[in-house]
Amino acid sequence: MGGWRIATVFGGSGFVGRQLVSRLAQDGYAVRVGCRRTDLANALRQLGDVGQVTPFFAPVEREDDVRAAIRGASVVVNLAAVLGGRGLKSVNVEGAERVARIAAEENAEVLVQMSALGASDSAASLYGRSRAAGEAAVARHFPTATIVRASVIFGAEDHFLNMLGGLARYVPFVMPVYGAGTKLQPVHVGDVAEAIRRIVAASVAMRPDQGSLCELGGPDVLTMREITERVLAMTGRRKPVFVVPSGLAALQAAVLERLPGQFLTRDQLKMLSQDNVVSGQAPGFRELGMAPVSLDLVAPAYMARYAPGGGRDSVVDQVVA
């Protein structure tokens, strides 16, 4: 393939994946985009020269397709994950294990496994426990892999702030907030992708003889209430914040998790019962030579779409104190 080294990115058509694929192409890799819907990934071909970026049908649950996507690759990055349902086992655990095992069997040099802050065998949520099990499986099969744990990721196409923006627009009278006191460390999607890019470059150059863990959090630690208040300010919506009591939240989640889209689930409430910030005991942006951007610097530009009039009367210049 034109002398390019090959990098395979599972989940490469997703939120973080699109940013990472672009960066790896810039670094001269031929990038295989492992995904479930190759038709939705065709636009990524434009991120490189002709033939440099190629979508591969390779859901992490499918042994032969995963192997075909990895064969010949020197770098493998697994971003594939789900928040709930049966995929917690088949994608977050078994899929991560499959990618790591095949990467080792196919002699890949570098493996980066995307995980999440809060991943732990003792996590309150099934999601957190599934991420920990996936990490352990990766370490067993590919001992030199780098595990990247990130806090909640924001960006123009995120499902986090955009969901809150939708609530601010459509929910009348008050703005509900769940897990109001829980601390998060929102991190920008571009910073996460750049961090992975630098981890890949360092791993290729240094060939580590043991695995490592990297934790990524943005510059600000904010409670869910503070984030919600920022969303209201960014969207120009003047509503009182209503802290949803835990009992009512559980009742709402029991109903909403059965509806399409699963706006709120009981497992998500469990996630919101624990802080999601870096531990300070693992390398992060500073060790990678990066200064992550603040939510307040980036989010107002794309959250203005939820303002009255669709953002035509822009609230971008509002500064959150």
C-alpha positions in Angstrom: 0.0 0.0 0.0 2.4 2.6 -1.3 5.0 1.7 1.4 2.7 3.0 4.2 2.7 1.3 7.6 -0.7 0.0 8.5 -2.8 1.1 11.5 -6.1 -0.6 12.3 -8.7 1.4 14.3 -11.7 -0.5 15.6 -14.6 1.9 16.2 -12.8 4.2 13.8 -16.0 5.7 12.4 -17.1 6.8 15.8 -16.8 10.1 17.7 -13.2 9.7 18.8 -12.3 7.4 15.9 -12.9 10.0 13.2 -10.5 12.4 14.8 -7.9 9.7 15.4 -8.1 8.3 11.8 -7.4 11.8 10.5 -4.3 12.2 12.7 -2.9 8.7 11.9 -3.3 9.4 8.2 -1.4 12.7 8.6 1.3 10.6 10.2 1.6 8.5 7.1 -0.3 5.4 8.1 -2.6 3.5 5.8 -5.6 3.3 8.1 -8.1 0.5 8.2 -11.3 1.7 9.8 -12.8 -1.3 11.5 -16.6 -0.7 11.9 -20.0 -2.2 11.7 -21.4 0.1 9.0 -18.9 0.7 6.3 -21.3 2.7 4.3 -21.3 5.3 7.1 -17.5 5.3 7.1 -17.0 6.1 3.4 -16.6 9.8 4.0 -13.4 9.0 6.0 -11.7 8.1 2.8 -11.3 11.8 2.2 -9.0 12.1 5.2 -6.0 10.7 3.4 -4.6 10.2 -0.1 -6.3 7.8 -2.5 -6.4 4.4 -0.9 -4.9 5.5 2.4 -8.0 5.3 4.5 -10.2 2.2 4.0 -13.3 1.1 5.8 -13.3 -2.5 6.9 -16.4 -4.4 8.0 -15.0 -5.7 11.3 -17.3 -5.7 14.3 -15.2 -6.8 17.3 -17.6 -9.7 17.9 -16.6 -11.4 14.6 -13.3 -13.4 14.7 -12.5 -13.7 11.0 -13.3 -10.1 10.2 -11.2 -8.8 13.1 -8.3 -10.9 11.9 -8.6 -9.7 8.4 -8.6 -6.1 9.6 -5.5 -6.6 11.8 -3.4 -8.8 9.5 -0.3 -6.9 8.4 -1.0 -3.9 10.8 1.8 -2.7 13.0 -0.5 -0.5 15.1 -3.9 -1.5 16.5 -6.3 0.8 18.4 -9.5 -0.4 19.9 -12.1 2.3 20.5 -15.2 0.0 20.2 -17.5 0.1 23.2 -21.1 0.3 24.2 -22.8 1.9 27.3 -25.2 -0.9 28.1 -27.1 -4.0 27.1 -25.7 -7.3 25.9 -22.8 -5.5 24.3 -21.3 -4.9 27.7 -20.0 -8.5 27.5 -19.8 -9.1 23.8 -18.1 -5.8 22.9 -16.5 -4.3 26.0 -15.1 -7.6 27.3 -15.1 -10.3 24.7 -14.5 -7.9 21.8 -11.5 -6.2 23.6 -10.1 -9.7 24.4 -10.5 -10.8 20.8 -8.8 -7.7 19.4 -5.9 -8.1 21.8 -5.5 -11.8 21.2 -5.5 -11.5 17.4 -3.2 -8.5 17.5 -0.7 -10.6 19.4 -1.1 -13.6 17.1 -0.7 -11.4 14.0 2.5 -9.8 15.6 1.2 -6.2 15.8 3.8 -4.0 17.4 1.5 -1.6 19.3 -1.9 -1.9 20.9 -3.9 0.9 22.5 -7.1 0.0 24.2 -9.6 2.8 25.0 -11.3 2.5 28.3 -12.9 4.9 30.8 -12.3 6.5 34.1 -14.1 4.6 36.8 -13.3 1.2 35.2 -13.0 -1.1 38.2 -13.9 -4.6 39.4 -15.8 -2.9 42.2 -17.5 -0.2 40.1 -21.1 0.5 41.0 -22.2 0.2 37.3 -22.1 -2.8 35.0 -20.5 -0.5 32.5 -17.5 0.3 34.8 -17.1 -3.4 35.6 -17.2 -4.4 31.9 -14.5 -1.9 31.1 -12.3 -3.3 33.9 -12.8 -6.8 32.6 -11.9 -5.7 29.1 -8.7 -4.1 30.4 -7.7 -7.3 32.2 -8.4 -9.4 29.1 -6.2 -7.0 27.0 -3.4 -7.2 29.5 -3.4 -11.0 29.4 -3.1 -11.3 25.7 -1.0 -8.2 24.9 1.1 -7.4 27.9 2.7 -4.3 26.4 -0.7 -2.6 25.5 -1.5 0.9 26.7 -4.8 1.4 28.4 -6.3 4.9 28.0 -9.0 5.9 30.4 -10.9 9.1 29.7 -13.5 11.1 31.5 -16.7 12.1 29.7 -15.8 13.4 26.2 -17.2 16.5 24.7 -17.2 18.0 21.2 -19.5 19.2 18.5 -20.9 15.7 17.9 -21.0 14.5 21.5 -23.9 12.7 23.1 -23.3 14.4 26.4 -23.6 18.2 26.1 -25.9 17.8 23.1 -28.3 15.7 25.2 -28.3 18.4 28.0 -28.8 21.0 25.3 -31.9 19.1 24.1 -33.2 19.0 27.6 -32.7 22.7 28.0 -34.6 23.3 24.9 -37.5 21.0 25.2 -38.2 20.3 28.9 -40.6 23.0 30.2 -40.2 25.1 33.4 -37.2 23.4 35.0 -33.9 21.8 34.0 -33.5 18.3 35.6 -30.1 17.2 36.8 -29.2 13.7 37.8 -26.3 12.9 40.1 -26.0 16.6 40.9 -23.0 16.3 43.2 -21.0 13.9 41.1 -17.7 15.3 39.8 -16.6 14.9 36.2 -13.6 16.1 34.3 -14.9 16.7 30.8 -12.2 16.3 28.1 -12.3 17.4 24.5 -12.5 14.8 21.7 -9.6 16.4 19.8 -7.4 16.2 22.9 -8.2 12.5 23.4 -7.4 11.7 19.8 -4.2 13.7 19.9 -3.2 11.9 23.1 -3.7 8.5 21.5 -1.7 9.7 18.5 1.2 10.6 20.7 1.0 7.3 22.6 1.1 5.4 19.3 4.1 7.4 18.2 6.0 7.0 21.5 5.2 3.2 21.5 6.5 2.7 18.0 9.7 4.6 18.8 10.4 3.1 22.2 8.9 -0.4 22.0 7.9 -0.7 25.7 8.5 -4.0 27.4 5.5 -3.6 29.7 2.0 -2.3 29.6 1.0 1.2 30.8 -2.1 3.1 31.9 -2.9 6.7 30.8 -5.7 8.8 32.4 -7.2 11.7 30.5 -9.3 14.5 32.1 -9.8 18.1 31.1 -8.5 21.1 33.0 -11.7 21.6 35.0 -13.4 19.3 37.6 -17.1 20.1 37.6 -20.2 18.7 39.3 -23.1 17.6 37.1 -25.0 20.6 38.5 -22.2 23.0 37.5 -22.2 21.4 34.0 -25.9 21.7 33.7 -25.8 25.4 34.8 -23.1 26.0 32.1 -25.4 24.4 29.5 -28.2 26.7 30.5 -26.0 29.7 30.2 -24.6 28.6 26.8 -28.1 28.1 25.4 -29.5 31.2 26.9 -32.2 29.3 28.7 -33.4 30.7 32.0 -34.8 27.8 34.0 -34.3 26.8 37.6 -32.2 23.6 38.1 -34.2 20.8 39.5 -32.1 18.1 41.3 -34.0 14.9 40.7 -34.3 12.9 43.9 -32.7 9.5 43.7 -36.0 7.6 44.2 -37.7 9.5 41.4 -34.6 9.2 39.2 -34.6 5.4 39.6 -38.3 5.2 38.7 -37.8 7.4 35.6 -34.8 5.3 34.5 -36.8 2.0 34.9 -39.3 3.4 32.4 -36.9 5.3 30.0 -34.5 2.4 29.6 -37.2 0.5 27.9 -37.8 3.1 25.3 -35.9 3.6 22.0 -32.7 5.7 22.6 -32.5 4.8 26.3 -32.2 8.4 27.4 -31.6 7.3 31.0 -31.0 3.8 32.4 -30.5 2.5 35.9 -26.9 1.6 35.1 -26.2 5.2 34.0 -27.6 6.4 37.3 -25.1 4.1 39.0 -22.3 5.6 36.9 -23.4 9.0 38.1 -23.1 7.8 41.7 -19.3 7.9 41.5 -16.9 10.7 40.6 -15.3 10.4 37.2 -11.9 12.2 37.6 -8.3 11.3 37.1 -6.6 9.6 40.1 -3.4 11.6 39.7 -1.5 8.3 40.0 -1.1 7.6 36.3 0.4 9.6 33.4 -1.8 12.0 31.5 -1.8 15.0 29.3 1.2 16.6 31.1 3.4 13.6 30.5 2.3 13.7 26.8 3.3 17.4 26.5 -0.3 18.6 26.2 -2.5 21.2 27.7 -6.1 20.1 27.3 -8.7 22.8 26.3 -11.5 23.8 28.6 -15.2 23.0 28.1 -15.9 26.8 28.4 -13.6 27.6 25.4 -15.1 25.1 23.0 -18.7 24.2 23.9 -20.4 27.5 23.6 -19.9 27.6 19.8 -21.8 24.4 19.2 -24.3 24.7 22.1 -25.7 27.9 20.7 -27.8 25.8 18.3 -30.0 25.1 21.4 -30.6 28.7 22.1 -33.9 30.4 21.4 -34.1 31.0 17.6 -31.7 28.2 17.0 -28.7 30.3 17.9 -29.3 33.1 15.4 -29.2 35.4 18.4 -25.9 34.0 19.5 -25.0 33.4 23.1 -21.5 32.3 22.2 -19.9 35.3 23.8 -21.5 34.6 27.2 -18.8 33.8 29.7 -19.6 31.4 32.5 -18.2 32.7 35.7 
